[in-house]
Amino acid sequence: MHKSTSGSTLGPGGLDLAQSFFRSINSTAPSSPSRRNTKISVIGAGNVGMAIAQTILTQDLADVLALVDAKPDKLRGEMLDLQHAAAFLPRTKILASTDYSVTTGSDLCIVTAGARQIAGESRLNLLQRNVTLFESIIPPLARHSPDTVLLIVSNPVDILTYVSWKLSGFSPHRVIGSGTNLDSSRFRFLIADHLDVNAQDVQAYIVGEHGDSSVALWSSISVGGVPILSFLEREQIPYEKETLENIHRAVVESAYEVINLKGYTSWAIGYSAASLARSILRDQRKIHPVSVLARGFYDIEDGDVFLSLPAQLGRGGVLGVTNVHLTDEEVEKLRDSAKTLRHLQTQLGI
């Protein structure tokens, strides 16, 4: 089951054939310069996991990509399908197994596995089932890759990031949730579309819970370096708060719309997770709104809770949290978001 792109079908003589195929111009020269390979493991070979894997491959983010799933036939099929595209992709060794030993030595472990909600099932019961699932995922990942960074994508991402932190025993800077990184991308797109500008010129964050209680930071939005609300007020351009709320509502509802239309979301979260992987593994020190331990920020002191805040990411994981100015209203909404998550966490018994 555990196979790679290198000699997976040539048999024991594959290496000898490769060695005899090339004649060295210098018998004393090493075959290739030695360097440390970058390894990413993706846990869960569903629609989200494979979208992330495909994006990692096309963006040349890893030398080794390991896939883990509980369904061996599906897993092998996905591995072979990706391997067969080797001629069109940057060279990456692809591994797949139901055994977590395949993840050994990972620099980054991305967890997408999660239980699906059954019709009529309560959110708390779904959470309990996911906690049970994570009890079989996180400890072996931590054991096989004790120096890895954990990136949690499974939903509800904030609580499962907290669960992963508890189960792994890692420092909180090495346990990150994808959080509102994608929400913020949707936010930037909608603002850019409304103003008819390029989304890359829009600086805007959604923070708090990845869900219904998320908080749009209107006070810190800028386009091309120009703070939007300050500009509107200075130029005495009228705007309605309802317009702003409608844009935020569209961000929250956009995932539901995609799910209703195609059954699941995949491509956008694939690109979102790949952007986080790039910032972490290439030590880019970029700022992303991701789920981090929020204790001590914005007077959130009552218990441990993971919330999305603009955080600087690098090779070590979370390097710091940006001190973004929030209005009193935004701070209050952020604390309410924390309370919502903390209430659910206290019922999990972790």
Residue pairs with C-beta under 8 A, 6 or more apart in sequence:
1 72
1 75
1 76
1 96
1 97
1 98
1 99
2 95
2 96
2 97
2 99
2 102
3 79
3 95
3 96
4 93
4 94
4 95
5 83
5 86
5 92
5 93
5 94
6 93
7 14
7 15
7 18
8 83
10 17
24 31
37 63
37 64
38 61
38 62
38 63
38 64
38 107
38 281
39 62
39 63
39 64
39 65
39 66
39 105
39 106
39 107
39 108
40 56
40 61
40 62
40 64
40 65
40 66
40 106
40 107
40 108
40 109
40 110
40 277
40 281
41 65
41 66
41 67
41 68
41 102
41 103
41 106
41 108
41 109
41 110
41 141
41 145
41 148
42 49
42 52
42 53
42 56
42 65
42 66
42 67
42 68
42 110
42 112
43 49
43 68
43 69
43 103
43 109
43 110
43 111
43 112
43 113
43 137
43 141
44 68
44 69
44 111
44 112
44 113
44 114
44 154
45 53
45 67
45 68
45 69
45 71
45 74
45 75
45 78
45 96
46 69
46 112
46 113
47 264
47 266
48 112
48 153
48 264
48 265
48 266
48 269
48 270
49 67
49 69
49 110
49 112
49 113
50 78
50 266
51 266
51 267
51 269
51 270
52 110
52 112
52 153
52 269
52 270
52 273
52 274
53 65
53 67
53 78
53 82
54 82
54 270
55 270
55 271
55 273
55 274
56 62
56 65
56 274
56 277
57 65
57 82
57 85
57 89
57 90
57 92
57 94
58 89
58 90
59 274
59 278
60 90
60 92
61 274
61 277
61 278
61 281
62 92
62 277
62 281
63 91
63 92
63 93
64 92
64 93
64 94
64 95
65 82
65 92
65 93
65 94
65 95
66 94
66 95
66 96
66 97
66 102
66 103
66 106
67 75
67 78
67 79
67 94
67 95
67 96
67 97
67 102
68 75
68 96
68 97
68 98
68 99
68 100
68 102
68 103
69 75
69 78
69 96
69 98
69 113
70 98
70 113
72 98
75 96
75 97
75 98
76 96
78 96
79 94
79 95
79 96
82 94
83 94
95 102
96 102
100 137
100 140
100 141
100 143
100 144
101 144
103 109
103 140
103 141
103 144
103 145
104 144
104 145
105 144
105 145
106 141
106 144
106 145
106 148
107 145
107 148
107 149
107 281
108 148
108 149
108 151
108 277
108 280
108 281
109 141
109 145
109 148
109 149
109 150
109 151
110 151
110 153
110 273
110 277
111 134
111 137
111 138
111 141
111 150
111 151
111 152
111 153
111 154
111 160
111 164
112 153
112 154
113 133
113 137
113 154
114 130
114 133
114 154
114 155
114 160
115 126
115 129
115 130
115 133
117 123
117 126
118 126
123 156
123 344
124 344
124 347
127 156
127 159
127 344
127 348
128 348
130 154
130 156
130 160
130 163
131 163
131 348
131 350
134 154
134 160
134 163
134 164
134 167
135 167
138 150
138 163
138 164
138 167
138 168
139 167
139 168
141 148
141 150
141 168
142 148
142 150
142 167
142 168
142 169
142 170
148 174
149 174
149 175
149 176
149 280
149 316
149 317
150 164
150 168
150 170
150 174
150 175
150 176
151 176
151 177
151 178
151 273
151 276
151 277
151 280
152 160
152 161
152 164
152 175
152 176
152 177
152 178
152 291
153 177
153 178
153 269
153 273
154 160
155 210
156 210
156 211
156 344
157 177
157 178
157 179
157 210
157 291
158 177
158 179
158 209
158 210
158 211
158 291
158 305
158 306
158 307
158 308
158 341
159 306
159 341
159 344
159 345
159 348
160 177
161 175
161 176
161 177
161 179
161 291
161 306
162 304
162 305
162 306
162 341
162 345
162 350
163 348
163 350
164 175
165 172
165 175
165 293
165 306
166 350
168 175
171 317
172 292
172 293
172 318
173 292
173 316
173 317
173 318
173 319
174 316
174 317
174 318
175 317
176 276
176 280
176 290
176 291
176 292
176 311
176 313
176 317
176 318
177 210
177 290
177 291
177 292
177 306
177 308
178 210
178 269
178 272
178 273
178 276
178 290
178 291
179 210
179 289
179 290
179 291
179 292
179 307
179 308
180 205
180 206
180 207
180 208
180 210
180 214
180 289
180 290
180 291
180 308
181 272
181 275
181 276
181 288
181 289
181 290
181 308
182 268
182 269
182 272
183 206
183 210
183 214
183 251
183 252
183 289
183 308
184 204
184 205
184 206
184 289
185 199
185 268
185 272
186 206
186 250
186 251
186 254
186 268
187 204
187 205
187 206
187 216
187 247
187 248
187 251
188 199
188 202
188 203
188 204
189 199
190 247
190 250
190 251
191 199
191 202
191 204
191 221
191 223
191 228
191 247
192 198
192 199
192 201
192 202
193 199
194 247
195 202
195 223
197 223
197 224
201 223
201 224
202 221
202 222
202 223
203 220
203 221
203 222
203 223
204 216
204 217
204 220
204 221
204 222
205 216
205 217
205 220
205 289
205 310
205 324
206 214
206 215
206 216
206 217
206 248
206 251
206 289
206 308
207 214
207 215
207 217
207 289
207 307
207 308
207 309
207 310
207 334
208 214
208 215
208 307
208 308
208 333
208 334
208 337
208 338
209 307
209 308
209 337
209 340
209 341
210 291
210 308
211 252
212 252
213 333
213 336
213 337
213 340
214 248
214 251
214 252
214 308
214 337
215 330
215 333
215 334
215 337
216 244
216 247
216 248
216 251
217 324
217 326
217 330
218 228
218 229
218 244
218 330
219 229
219 325
219 326
219 327
219 330
220 227
220 324
220 325
220 326
221 227
221 228
221 229
222 228
231 237
232 238
232 239
255 265
258 264
258 265
258 268
259 265
275 288
276 288
276 290
276 313
278 284
279 285
279 286
279 288
279 313
279 314
280 313
280 314
280 315
280 317
281 315
282 315
283 314
283 315
284 313
284 314
285 312
285 313
285 314
285 319
286 312
286 313
287 310
287 311
287 312
287 313
287 322
288 310
288 311
288 313
289 308
289 309
289 310
289 311
290 308
290 309
290 311
290 313
290 318
291 306
291 307
291 308
292 306
292 307
292 308
292 309
292 311
292 318
292 321
293 304
293 305
293 306
294 300
294 305
294 306
294 307
294 309
294 338
295 301
295 303
295 304
295 305
297 309
297 321
298 326
298 331
298 334
298 335
299 331
299 335
300 307
300 334
300 335
300 338
302 342
303 342
303 345
303 346
305 338
305 341
305 342
305 345
306 341
307 334
307 337
307 338
307 341
309 321
309 322
309 324
310 321
310 322
310 324
311 318
311 319
311 320
311 321
311 322
312 318
312 319
312 320
312 321
312 322
313 319
326 334
